[in-house]
Amino acid sequence: MKIPKERFDAWVAEVQPEAENLTPSRVAKLAGISKSSFFFQRGKGYVEGTTVIALSRALNLSPLDELVKFDGLEIFRPFVQPSLEEVLSQLRPEFLMVELLGRLRHQSTEHHLPEMPESFGLKHWLDTTELYGQYGQLAKVMGLASKQVLSKKINENRLTLEQLVSLCDFGNLNARLGLVITGMMDWEEVGLSSNTREKVLSEAPGQLVIDALMRSRKWLERDIQVKELESGVHRNLG
């Protein structure tokens, strides 16, 4: 999301500590972006919205609270609890299988999940929605050249803030969850518990866990094929 330079500067003046003058060079350093990139944006009259997120963190401010101060980003303001299906989509097949196996054995299961974002998390999330088959129209709404370009971005789990807003607006999706799935914010920054996935996995009805596993079958098949190829290489080298 391109924020007008004047609006961004006014926000910086509002949030900067009393003892510090946040010059553009200082802002770039705190936000962790290159000066050349930052000054290029400013020369074009805008600043990327992700800079607000990065600078808010550096100043110990809530990235979400600061982000929704800007026009066009109001979609992130309402808090909506994500559905169980959406949360389960952010779990790799092996964790779903371990949970189901534990239930079959009447055993409690502890899960040590990797940090978000998950690889292909955006693709898995969209698989739980009704957007399949609408990629052509969605690409136009998001300002992309084709649905092939959109598919590549989805598979790479890589969207800009502006593209995420368009996606969530078009599909009526949980925008805060989208921030987590794309790695722009973490669970707690959007108002959710850091153990959201673990809690949902342990408490969701078995049928929902099974359904999530069935949706992830193609990813499991791909991972198994990769592991089998790796095993074959190791055997040949041995």
Secondary structure as the mmCIF struct_conf table of DSSP 4:
data_model
#
loop_
_struct_conf.conf_type_id
_struct_conf.id
_struct_conf.beg_label_comp_id
_struct_conf.beg_label_asym_id
_struct_conf.beg_label_seq_id
_struct_conf.end_label_comp_id
_struct_conf.end_label_asym_id
_struct_conf.end_label_seq_id
STRN STRN1 LYS A 2 PRO A 4
HELX_RH_AL_P HELX_RH_AL_P1 LYS A 5 VAL A 15
BEND BEND1 GLN A 16 GLN A 16
TURN_TY1_P TURN_TY1_P1 GLU A 18 ALA A 19
HELX_RH_AL_P HELX_RH_AL_P2 PRO A 24 ALA A 31
TURN_TY1_P TURN_TY1_P2 GLY A 32 GLY A 32
HELX_RH_AL_P HELX_RH_AL_P3 LYS A 35 GLY A 43
TURN_TY1_P TURN_TY1_P3 LYS A 44 GLY A 45
STRN STRN2 TYR A 46 GLU A 48
HELX_RH_AL_P HELX_RH_AL_P4 GLY A 49 ALA A 58
TURN_TY1_P TURN_TY1_P4 LEU A 59 ASN A 60
HELX_RH_AL_P HELX_RH_AL_P5 PRO A 63 LEU A 67
TURN_TY1_P TURN_TY1_P5 VAL A 68 LYS A 69
BEND BEND2 PHE A 70 PHE A 70
TURN_TY1_P TURN_TY1_P6 ASP A 71 GLY A 72
HELX_RH_3T_P HELX_RH_3T_P1 GLU A 74 PHE A 76
BEND BEND3 ARG A 77 PRO A 78
HELX_LH_PP_P HELX_LH_PP_P1 GLN A 81 SER A 83
HELX_RH_AL_P HELX_RH_AL_P6 LEU A 84 LEU A 88
TURN_TY1_P TURN_TY1_P7 SER A 89 GLN A 90
BEND BEND4 LEU A 91 LEU A 91
HELX_RH_AL_P HELX_RH_AL_P7 PRO A 93 LEU A 104
TURN_TY1_P TURN_TY1_P8 ARG A 105 HIS A 106
HELX_LH_PP_P HELX_LH_PP_P2 LEU A 113 GLU A 115
BEND BEND5 MET A 116 PRO A 117
HELX_LH_PP_P HELX_LH_PP_P3 GLU A 118 GLU A 118
TURN_TY1_P TURN_TY1_P9 SER A 119 PHE A 120
HELX_RH_AL_P HELX_RH_AL_P8 GLY A 121 ASP A 127
TURN_TY1_P TURN_TY1_P10 THR A 128 THR A 128
BEND BEND6 THR A 129 GLU A 130
TURN_TY1_P TURN_TY1_P11 TYR A 132 GLY A 133
HELX_RH_AL_P HELX_RH_AL_P9 TYR A 135 VAL A 141
TURN_TY1_P TURN_TY1_P12 MET A 142 GLY A 143
BEND BEND7 ALA A 145 ALA A 145
HELX_RH_AL_P HELX_RH_AL_P10 LYS A 147 ASN A 155
TURN_TY1_P TURN_TY1_P13 GLU A 156 ASN A 157
HELX_RH_AL_P HELX_RH_AL_P11 LEU A 161 GLY A 171
TURN_TY1_P TURN_TY1_P14 ASN A 172 ASN A 172
HELX_RH_AL_P HELX_RH_AL_P12 ALA A 175 ILE A 181
TURN_TY1_P TURN_TY1_P15 THR A 182 GLY A 183
BEND BEND8 MET A 184 MET A 185
TURN_TY1_P TURN_TY1_P16 TRP A 187 TRP A 187
HELX_RH_3T_P HELX_RH_3T_P2 GLU A 188 VAL A 190
TURN_TY1_P TURN_TY1_P17 GLY A 191 GLY A 191
TURN_TY1_P TURN_TY1_P18 SER A 194 ASN A 195
HELX_RH_AL_P HELX_RH_AL_P13 THR A 196 GLU A 203
BEND BEND9 ALA A 204 ALA A 204
HELX_RH_AL_P HELX_RH_AL_P14 GLY A 206 ARG A 215
TURN_TY1_P TURN_TY1_P19 SER A 216 SER A 216
HELX_RH_AL_P HELX_RH_AL_P15 ARG A 217 LEU A 237
#
